[in-house]
Amino acid sequence: MGEPESTVAARLGCPASIILPLEALGIVGGPVLPQTMLTQRARYALHAMLFLAGRDGSATVAEIAEAERIPRKFLEQILASLKTRGLVLGKRGPTGGYKLGRAPSAISFADILRCIDGPLALAPCASQMAYSPCPDCISVETCAIRPVLLAVRDTTALLLEGISLQEALGGARLSFL
């Protein structure tokens, strides 16, 4: 059996109530791979935003696409989404390009992922931004799965909101464990 929840919570700097032993989830032994992974669109958005965070001025779509090896048309769509949320500012014309809409220290990974992929929650019943009961749920109040999904959402949000573009550019290995 692993460490007690209170020990893990202390290492993570979060409330023990959001840490559950794997055994409680029916997970015993072996690696567990997530069902939901970061989309390619989200990875490209993170790469583009980190590229912009590392520059003093603006950059063209072509510059970002070449440096980060992102298909140009796909990058244009991603930047349009980021612009809608104010995460980047775009300027047209020969001196145009894109730059961050806020300081790198004020843009978290969670901001970018929510903009590109939507809520961080694994299910609609655990979402704070797009809540709805799951279609197959008998009762949200008595659902045994929902508390686990809420804990995962809270922990994911805690971690992703705590990492800014500036911190990620620092080059240090980030770990909360």
Protein Blocks (a to p, Z undefined) as FASTA:
>chain_A
ZZdfklmmmmnopafklpccfklnopagjidddfbdcdfklmmmmmmmmmmmmpmbdcdf
klmmmmnopafklmmmmmmmmmmnopaccdedjkbccddfbdfklpcfklmmmmmnopfb
fbfklpfklgccdfklmblklomklmmmmmmmmmmmmmmmmpcfklmmnopacdfZZ
